[in-house]
Amino acid sequence: MTPRERVRRAQQKLAGTVVITALLWGATLAMAVVGLAAVVDDLLGLSPLARATIIPLTVAAALGAAVAVLWRGRAARSLDRVALWIEEREPGLRYALVTAIDPQIAPAAEHAELHAIAGRVDVERIVRRAWGRALGRGVLAFVVLGAALVVLQPRDLLHGAGIALAHRLGDHPPAPMANRLAGFSARVVPPKYSRLPATTLREPSDIAALIGSAITLDGKGPPDGVTATWDSGHLAARAGERGWAVGLTMPKSATVLTLHDRAYKQLVALEPRTDSAPDVRLRLPLHDTTYQTVPKGKIQVEAGLTDDIGLDYGYVEYMLSTGAEESFDTKLINGPRIALGNARETTIRATIDLDTMKLSPGSVLHIRVIGYDYNDVTGPGRGVSETRTLKVAEPVDSTSINAAPPLPIDSMWISQRLLNMRTDTLIRTKRQYKHEEFVHKSSGYSNAQEDIRKRALAVIALLEDNGVGGSFETEVSKKLREAVDLMWTAREDLGVAQPDSAMPYMKKILKILDEIRLANRYYLRGLLKPVAVNIERVRLTGKDSANVGARSPRDELRDANRALAARLDAVAALAHTAPSAAADSLVYIRVSALSTAPAVAGALQHAIDLLRKGAPVDTALARARRALEPPPRMLGGPAEWGGVLP
Amino acid sequence: MSQFVFATARYASGDWESAPSLPEAVIDAVARYTTIDVAPVGVYVDISTHEIFNYPFIWLTGHLPLRFTDAERRNVKQYVERGGLLMIDDHNHDITGVFHKTANEEIERMFGKMTRLPKDHEIYKCFFVFDDGPPNTHHELNGYGDDLLHKYLDAVIVNGRVGLIYSSKDYSSEWNFHADTKKFMQQDPTKFGVNLIVYALTR
């Protein structure tokens, strides 16, 4: 290959490189303009005029960059300039190449040595290096800006810019636009932590979603002039996929959002749903306890946790108070965090080693379980169980605390167990007895069951006596009542010689008694003896006289339901003459009723939907009105309204 | 009109019985300064039962953590919202103590943040007039507990009426004495108790 042919090939490659580089830089500059516009639009919001200039600016930037690169590379058109460019990079040639490519000055036959020198140069290497340098920078800039645009997502912006430009270039004033709010839709994207899917609603009058949900309302037509207002905010529409779009976040309290397009408007009730805090139920220890002596060993803590969305972690909290009278020292101990893996329902279990707690008479141990959910928008939600209080009685408590005597549950359990065994034997050996004999034995067992039932009732009375004339149910008495009910049924079945039917109940009874027996606890029952004041002796003997200031009477309570009813009545009058205005009013009434009268809010939604469809609404309004009334009073029977008893 | 009965709250978690003579001293003051038909003996009422709704005013005190059970919480919330007046007094007179922390947590859980009662609130002038707000106690002046003079009481206001008062002043210590002792006192410290009861009965 002659030097001329080699330089010609290099020229072709260099020309190609210039063209490709021009295209690359053109595209890169265009992306830079779009990216910059997207950033400014996000931060400051671009005016319609600025939007209209985006596309021309982008095209101009692309063309400018491409032309500049082509101009810089124009030397590639000349073979001599290419040869000189190579000589510049290989000074050792001493113009041999430039001379050798001209057949008239240095024909190959006469200047063989010159051609040999020119032929030794590695033109390919020089061109390759130049190619890599020129394209490398362009490709790098292209990739960086391309990645930035992927993040910025300027598709909506460009769409809006195209519409804005079309408006500016139009020779004639745009045709009158239809209502751009017609056919609008709402896309609701719940917060990520909720793991709920996004939903799209068509022309909603009400959007119910978790607080913090991203809501995008969009419709057809240009965004200019479309706005959204609510009690605490105002937003101008931006260009969206379909035309205009308004994005907002679900607020913490219910509100009415109004979309405006010139004289058109559309009301949308925003109904925030609160993420419930975790519900934590302490299962063990079953109830509060007062130990007569310092307890030893281990006790189990167990709690059930539920959450509407997902649980993050939980732990057991212990609070140990030691001391007496006015001097107490309290230590708060949090157990290890237990990861709950976003479960909606789970159980936490822990063991407390009482031996390590250094309990002493007078110590009080409070135990509760705390759970947190995954809410990273308004939370995290915190759920707390009931607190169980384990006390160690002091010797002096005997003056103020009347510890209940040990419950006679043990003996009751033994009696029941024996009765169960005997009944079981009777069932198995039924064929050995004559009928009368069998009935007699079963009847005897029935009496024994009744005896146990009476003993259980006595224990319940003891447990539920609060010492000052009242009574209250305890966890144990509640369980014991359950057993008493079963005892009654078992007694009845035994009494009619049906021990087979009685047996399942008797097994349940034994199980309940066993549970209570194993608890083996005593209950704090305060019995302070208050001192009586001699009222007659001290009446009005005080030396200080009162200087009574004005005592204002209690304010009359505002009847929220009555006010709501009056508003509903006004809407009912409006529904036939101006259904659209009535529907709008109902949206406002519904939002205010969401917190005070949820039942009414539910009924009103139906009425709003009917009004918007042009359907009769009287029944729906009457239903809402009825939800405001107090529930009907049940009469005891005919005597109450029927007058005189016969 | 039925007789006013002074009620002390009995709750599961703590030492509700820590001021046993307080009812006697306050009942004595009510009889001494007013014509209110007051029962000579107070009662202890389990706040987990509906019995609390029989009493317009309930005193609750203690040193140990105040952690309501679900039933207690439900009842107390209803009691306050339905027109009762619950006085919760920190017997530790210590805002760093467990009673203060746990009681405030419980109150906030039920009613949200409490309101500070201004010194010119009706409760300070509905019978005796206390120009400087809640009267101080010897326990505050002598620097016990948190060594602070608490100038205000906190409250839960329901429909313009005080439904719950929280005190760090330790009236439970100040008023925990036999009524007969008053004859040796220059000032009757329980007069503010009369205001509390008059407010509870008239508002």
Interface residues (C-beta under 8 A of the other chain):
Chain A: D288 M319 S321 E325 E326 F328 T330 L332 V364 H366 R368 V384 E386 T387 T389 S400 N466 V468 G470 F472 G526 L528 P530 V531 A532 V533 N534 I535 V538 R539 L540 T541 G542 D544 A546 N547 V548 G549 A550 R551 S552 P553 R554 D555 L557
Chain B: R10 A12 S13 G14 W16 E17 S18 P20 S21 P23 E24 I27 D28 A29 A31 R32 Y33 T34 T35 V38 P40 V41 G42 V43 Y44 D46 S48 T49 E51 H63 L64 P65 R67 F68 T69 D70 G83 H91 N92 G97 V98 R109 E122 K125 C126 F127 F128 V129 N159 G160 R161 S173 H178 A179 D188 K191 V194 V198 T202 R203
